[in-house]
């Protein structure tokens, strides 16, 4: 099943209307949103991270950043070794 992508402006409008007191069933019907859960998720995101997170995504946690940094360091070390290996192969062919 393909997940529906909603534009930022629609998400923002729906969350603002929710904060103004409109009910989730009303909002799902009015904006043709398939899942009530989606609106509750948007509201939770805005409460925790602000409206920009609706547009750009929730900021990564420190653990995710650390894991990504670690992965990049491992890849960098692997590429350095690969580069050194290829340099030695070239030297052997020349020499």
VEXDREN-2710 file (C-alpha; in Angstrom, 1 decimal):
% VEXDREN-2710
k/r/px/py/pz
1/UNK/0.0/0.0/0.0
2/UNK/1.4/3.4/-1.1
3/UNK/1.7/6.0/1.7
4/UNK/0.1/9.4/0.9
5/UNK/2.4/12.4/0.9
6/UNK/0.7/15.6/2.2
7/UNK/2.1/19.0/1.5
8/UNK/3.5/21.1/4.4
9/UNK/0.9/23.8/4.0
10/UNK/-1.9/21.3/4.4
11/UNK/-0.3/19.7/7.4
12/UNK/0.3/23.1/9.0
13/UNK/-3.3/24.2/8.4
14/UNK/-4.7/20.9/9.8
15/UNK/-2.6/21.2/13.0
16/UNK/-3.6/24.8/13.4
17/UNK/-7.3/24.0/13.1
18/UNK/-6.8/21.2/15.6
19/UNK/-5.3/23.6/18.1
20/UNK/-8.2/25.9/17.5
21/UNK/-10.6/23.2/18.5
22/UNK/-11.7/21.3/15.4
23/UNK/-12.1/17.6/15.9
24/UNK/-9.9/15.0/14.2
25/UNK/-12.9/13.3/12.5
26/UNK/-14.0/16.7/11.1
27/UNK/-10.5/17.4/9.8
28/UNK/-10.0/14.0/8.2
29/UNK/-13.3/14.4/6.3
30/UNK/-12.7/18.0/5.4
31/UNK/-9.2/17.5/4.0
32/UNK/-9.7/13.9/2.8
33/UNK/-7.0/12.5/5.1
34/UNK/-7.2/8.7/5.2
35/UNK/-6.0/8.2/8.7
36/UNK/-6.9/10.0/11.9
37/UNK/-3.6/8.7/13.4
38/UNK/-1.7/10.8/10.9
39/UNK/-3.2/14.0/12.3
40/UNK/-2.4/13.0/15.9
41/UNK/1.2/12.3/14.7
42/UNK/1.4/15.7/13.1
43/UNK/0.2/17.4/16.3
44/UNK/2.7/15.4/18.4
45/UNK/5.5/16.4/16.0
46/UNK/4.6/20.1/16.2
47/UNK/4.3/20.0/20.0
48/UNK/7.7/18.4/20.4
49/UNK/9.7/19.9/17.5
50/UNK/7.7/22.8/16.1
51/UNK/6.2/23.4/12.7
52/UNK/9.5/23.2/10.8
53/UNK/9.6/19.5/11.6
54/UNK/6.4/19.0/9.6
55/UNK/8.3/20.3/6.5
56/UNK/11.8/19.1/7.0
57/UNK/11.4/16.1/9.3
58/UNK/12.1/15.5/12.9
59/UNK/15.7/16.3/13.9
60/UNK/17.9/13.2/14.4
61/UNK/18.6/12.2/18.0
62/UNK/22.1/12.2/19.3
63/UNK/22.3/8.4/19.1
64/UNK/21.3/8.5/15.4
65/UNK/23.9/11.2/14.7
66/UNK/26.6/9.2/16.6
67/UNK/25.7/6.1/14.7
68/UNK/25.8/7.9/11.4
69/UNK/29.2/9.5/12.3
70/UNK/30.5/6.1/13.3
71/UNK/29.3/4.6/10.0
72/UNK/31.0/7.4/8.0
73/UNK/34.3/7.0/9.9
74/UNK/34.2/3.2/9.2
75/UNK/33.6/3.9/5.5
76/UNK/36.3/6.5/5.4
77/UNK/38.8/4.1/6.9
78/UNK/37.8/1.4/4.4
79/UNK/38.2/3.8/1.5
80/UNK/41.7/4.9/2.7
81/UNK/42.8/1.2/2.9
82/UNK/41.4/0.6/-0.5
83/UNK/43.2/3.6/-1.9
84/UNK/46.5/2.5/-0.3
85/UNK/46.0/-1.0/-1.7
86/UNK/45.4/0.4/-5.2
87/UNK/48.5/2.6/-5.0
88/UNK/50.7/-0.4/-4.1
89/UNK/49.2/-2.4/-7.0
90/UNK/50.1/0.5/-9.3
91/UNK/53.6/0.7/-7.9
92/UNK/54.2/-3.0/-8.4
93/UNK/53.0/-2.8/-12.0
94/UNK/55.3/0.1/-12.7
95/UNK/58.3/-1.2/-11.0
END
